[in-house]
Amino acid sequence: GFQLMESFAAKSRNMCVPQTPQQHACLLGEKLLYSCFKAHPVVCQEIVSQLLNRILANATSYVFHYISLLSKVVEATPQVVLDTLPQVRETFDYLSLLPHQPAIELLSAILPLAHFSLSVRDSLLIVLRKSLVSKNLESRKMAVGGYLLLLKKFKVLALGTGLRELDSSQLGILTQSQVEVEVHPSPSSSHSGNEAFCLEILVTLRRCLSQQYEVKLLLYQGLCSVLVENMKLAEPIVDLLLSQLMMYYEPEQDVTPPLKLEPCVIIMGSD
């Protein structure tokens, strides 16, 4: 199965729909491995291990066929994949070293495990926090993409009264103890725990608004897709964006246009 996938994989994302005999052979290899995974528990850990190794070893080339298979096995039997927890954690450590798109695809494939294991969630958060302050631009972009994925996947059914009444400045000083109480809820109240978890992420993402253009653009675009999938976060997201807008808005009525241009301009050099 792995030999077929390795030998006949598409070379670009545009070729992911099988069109040639070689590409059909790659798809056959994927189906063989998936069937083995479901039918023979003894090989499950080895298949997951091989997938993770091949993704990390070939991340600069085409690896989306491996990620596709990994996503399927995680979705089908997350508890089985959790048996390889040490290697999953090790994979998180390499996320910041991968190109942005493969890193986000890999994270998206593994992310369902965070619903079943607080250990996975905590390990991922540590990696994302470190990456967000990295000197490497791709690492920061990966961190923003990772946080946005978390906001999409951890659904909020309704904001609690206390947190809903917090304005943007108060949200920024939400204490870690307040968050931890709700991030680790009982199984019967997992959705309510998502509330504080998502708000904590939004507080963290506020820091991105002072970073490079590429990071901010990724955040602005990503928040739109977050709203589509997690609509109850509309109010805190609008508060976050509004507080950023007010940094550049000129309230004086006789100023036209009503913008503070100085914070928008950086003068380089003595000239």
PASE-203713 format. One record per residue (C-alpha): y negated, x negated, z negated; residue in one letter. Coordinates in pm, whole numbers. Each point is the difference from the previous one (the first is absolute). Layout:
% PASE-203713
(roro (Y X Z) 'a')
...
//
This chain:
% PASE-203713
(roro (0 0 0) 'g')
(roro (-251 -268 -95) 'f')
(roro (95 -209 303) 'q')
(roro (-74 292 232) 'l')
(roro (-334 66 -170) 'm')
(roro (-99 -366 11) 'e')
(roro (104 -63 359) 's')
(roro (-136 310 170) 'f')
(roro (-302 106 -205) 'a')
(roro (-322 111 166) 'a')
(roro (-269 -266 8) 'k')
(roro (-293 229 -66) 's')
(roro (-75 336 -163) 'r')
(roro (-58 151 346) 'n')
(roro (369 -53 76) 'm')
(roro (135 175 -310) 'c')
(roro (131 294 209) 'v')
(roro (329 -121 155) 'p')
(roro (-36 -35 375) 'q')
(roro (233 -281 99) 't')
(roro (369 -72 -74) 'p')
(roro (-112 -281 -232) 'q')
(roro (-217 234 -203) 'q')
(roro (277 257 -21) 'h')
(roro (226 -280 -128) 'a')
(roro (-254 -73 -276) 'c')
(roro (-4 368 -93) 'l')
(roro (380 0 -6) 'l')
(roro (-7 -292 -245) 'g')
(roro (-236 195 -224) 'e')
(roro (226 306 7) 'k')
(roro (306 -212 -79) 'l')
(roro (-166 -156 -303) 'l')
(roro (-130 335 -123) 'y')
(roro (345 156 33) 's')
(roro (155 -292 -190) 'c')
(roro (-264 35 -270) 'f')
(roro (85 366 -58) 'k')
(roro (378 -34 32) 'a')
(roro (72 -326 -185) 'h')
(roro (-186 -47 -332) 'p')
(roro (139 -352 -36) 'v')
(roro (-222 -127 285) 'v')
(roro (-320 184 -94) 'c')
(roro (-161 -282 -198) 'q')
(roro (87 -254 268) 'e')
(roro (-159 213 273) 'i')
(roro (-321 46 -202) 'v')
(roro (-7 -371 -80) 's')
(roro (46 -95 364) 'q')
(roro (-273 240 110) 'l')
(roro (-252 -137 -249) 'l')
(roro (85 -359 89) 'n')
(roro (-37 61 373) 'r')
(roro (-330 186 -41) 'i')
(roro (-152 -281 -205) 'l')
(roro (141 -278 218) 'a')
(roro (-122 153 328) 'n')
(roro (-318 176 -113) 'a')
(roro (-218 -174 259) 't')
(roro (218 140 280) 's')
(roro (135 351 57) 'y')
(roro (167 136 -316) 'v')
(roro (-69 372 20) 'f')
(roro (360 81 97) 'h')
(roro (115 -157 -329) 'y')
(roro (-270 186 -193) 'i')
(roro (104 326 167) 's')
(roro (357 -42 -122) 'l')
(roro (-117 -100 -348) 'l')
(roro (-213 313 -17) 's')
(roro (301 216 88) 'k')
(roro (228 -148 -265) 'v')
(roro (-270 23 -267) 'v')
(roro (-63 363 85) 'e')
(roro (372 82 9) 'a')
(roro (112 -173 -321) 't')
(roro (-290 -144 -203) 'p')
(roro (215 -46 -310) 'q')
(roro (239 -223 194) 'v')
(roro (-288 -213 129) 'v')
(roro (-125 -36 -358) 'l')
(roro (316 -197 -71) 'd')
(roro (-173 -282 189) 't')
(roro (-308 29 -223) 'l')
(roro (-48 -378 -54) 'p')
(roro (-19 -58 374) 'q')
(roro (-234 296 47) 'v')
(roro (-236 -152 -257) 'r')
(roro (23 -335 174) 'e')
(roro (-91 170 327) 't')
(roro (-321 130 -158) 'f')
(roro (-102 -359 -73) 'd')
(roro (10 -77 372) 'y')
(roro (-205 301 112) 'l')
(roro (-329 -187 -18) 's')
(roro (139 -272 229) 'l')
(roro (102 239 278) 'l')
(roro (-218 120 290) 'p')
(roro (-181 319 -91) 'h')
(roro (193 254 209) 'q')
(roro (354 -117 -81) 'p')
(roro (-97 -23 -368) 'a')
(roro (-123 361 -6) 'i')
(roro (306 123 191) 'e')
(roro (231 -182 -242) 'l')
(roro (-187 135 -299) 'l')
(roro (19 353 141) 's')
(roro (377 -37 39) 'a')
(roro (52 -119 -358) 'i')
(roro (-259 224 -167) 'l')
(roro (232 298 -69) 'p')
(roro (176 -221 -256) 'l')
(roro (-315 15 -214) 'a')
(roro (71 368 -65) 'h')
(roro (332 -92 -160) 'f')
(roro (-89 -322 -184) 's')
(roro (-308 -77 -208) 'l')
(roro (103 -363 23) 's')
(roro (-41 8 378) 'v')
(roro (-337 171 -35) 'r')
(roro (-128 -248 -257) 'd')
(roro (119 -301 202) 's')
(roro (-174 135 309) 'l')
(roro (-326 63 -186) 'l')
(roro (-4 -358 -129) 'i')
(roro (39 -134 354) 'v')
(roro (-269 230 139) 'l')
(roro (-249 -96 -272) 'r')
(roro (52 -370 67) 'k')
(roro (-27 48 376) 's')
(roro (-324 196 -32) 'l')
(roro (-178 -307 -141) 'v')
(roro (170 -250 232) 's')
(roro (-208 -234 215) 'k')
(roro (209 104 299) 'n')
(roro (-142 294 194) 'l')
(roro (343 122 114) 'e')
(roro (116 11 -362) 's')
(roro (-295 217 -100) 'r')
(roro (61 231 294) 'k')
(roro (365 29 -101) 'm')
(roro (-105 91 -355) 'a')
(roro (-235 273 120) 'v')
(roro (268 137 231) 'g')
(roro (250 -4 -285) 'g')
(roro (-230 188 -236) 'y')
(roro (-72 258 270) 'l')
(roro (373 54 51) 'l')
(roro (40 62 -374) 'l')
(roro (-281 258 10) 'l')
(roro (178 180 283) 'k')
(roro (346 0 -154) 'k')
(roro (-78 88 -364) 'f')
(roro (-110 359 36) 'k')
(roro (-252 155 -238) 'v')
(roro (51 372 -54) 'l')
(roro (-324 51 -193) 'a')
(roro (-251 -218 -178) 'l')
(roro (1 49 -378) 'g')
(roro (-312 142 -154) 't')
(roro (-93 -319 -181) 'g')
(roro (36 -230 298) 'l')
(roro (-150 248 245) 'r')
(roro (-323 5 -200) 'e')
(roro (-42 -377 9) 'l')
(roro (-274 -116 232) 'd')
(roro (38 -316 208) 's')
(roro (-152 -231 -260) 's')
(roro (220 137 -279) 'q')
(roro (304 -28 221) 'l')
(roro (-67 -370 28) 'g')
(roro (52 -51 -373) 'i')
(roro (321 201 -28) 'l')
(roro (198 -202 -250) 't')
(roro (337 -151 71) 'q')
(roro (153 182 -297) 's')
(roro (-115 335 141) 'q')
(roro (162 -83 330) 'v')
(roro (326 -125 -149) 'e')
(roro (50 322 -193) 'v')
(roro (12 199 323) 'e')
(roro (145 -259 237) 'v')
(roro (331 5 -192) 'h')
(roro (62 373 -45) 'p')
(roro (321 178 -81) 's')
(roro (206 102 304) 'p')
(roro (-114 360 -37) 's')
(roro (-365 -96 29) 's')
(roro (5 -269 271) 's')
(roro (-258 172 217) 'h')
(roro (-248 26 -288) 's')
(roro (44 -372 -60) 'g')
(roro (-99 -71 360) 'n')
(roro (-349 123 -83) 'e')
(roro (-106 -293 -218) 'a')
(roro (201 -243 213) 'f')
(roro (-196 93 314) 'c')
(roro (-332 -8 -184) 'l')
(roro (78 -348 -124) 'e')
(roro (63 -108 360) 'i')
(roro (-334 144 110) 'l')
(roro (-173 -196 -275) 'v')
(roro (167 -317 129) 't')
(roro (-93 76 362) 'l')
(roro (-366 23 -100) 'r')
(roro (1 -382 -5) 'r')
(roro (78 -5 371) 'c')
(roro (-340 148 79) 'l')
(roro (-159 -340 -65) 's')
(roro (246 -192 217) 'q')
(roro (3 -88 370) 'q')
(roro (-62 249 277) 'y')
(roro (368 5 102) 'e')
(roro (110 92 -352) 'v')
(roro (-262 272 -41) 'k')
(roro (76 148 342) 'l')
(roro (369 17 -85) 'l')
(roro (-86 179 -324) 'l')
(roro (-238 252 158) 'y')
(roro (247 88 274) 'q')
(roro (292 13 -241) 'g')
(roro (-170 236 -245) 'l')
(roro (-26 259 278) 'c')
(roro (377 -2 53) 's')
(roro (54 8 -378) 'v')
(roro (-197 327 -18) 'l')
(roro (224 154 265) 'v')
(roro (313 -70 -205) 'e')
(roro (-137 24 -356) 'n')
(roro (-279 256 13) 'm')
(roro (-44 31 -378) 'k')
(roro (-156 -348 4) 'l')
(roro (-296 127 204) 'a')
(roro (-240 17 -294) 'e')
(roro (50 -353 -139) 'p')
(roro (1 -146 354) 'i')
(roro (-329 171 82) 'v')
(roro (-143 -126 -331) 'd')
(roro (106 -352 92) 'l')
(roro (-160 16 346) 'l')
(roro (-313 173 -129) 'l')
(roro (-63 -268 -262) 's')
(roro (26 -261 276) 'q')
(roro (-240 192 224) 'l')
(roro (-260 28 -276) 'm')
(roro (-22 -380 -13) 'm')
(roro (-165 15 343) 'y')
(roro (-179 334 -14) 'y')
(roro (-374 4 -58) 'e')
(roro (-97 304 -212) 'p')
(roro (-375 -32 74) 'e')
(roro (-91 281 239) 'q')
(roro (-268 -196 186) 'd')
(roro (243 -275 106) 'v')
(roro (141 36 352) 't')
(roro (283 -54 61) 'p')
(roro (110 60 -360) 'p')
(roro (202 -321 -20) 'l')
(roro (-18 -314 -210) 'k')
(roro (49 -262 268) 'l')
(roro (-20 -307 -225) 'e')
(roro (351 44 -147) 'p')
(roro (136 37 354) 'c')
(roro (-131 -336 126) 'v')
(roro (107 -353 -85) 'i')
(roro (-234 -279 112) 'i')
(roro (188 -317 90) 'm')
(roro (-176 -339 -5) 'g')
(roro (-357 -100 -78) 's')
(roro (-141 125 331) 'd')
//
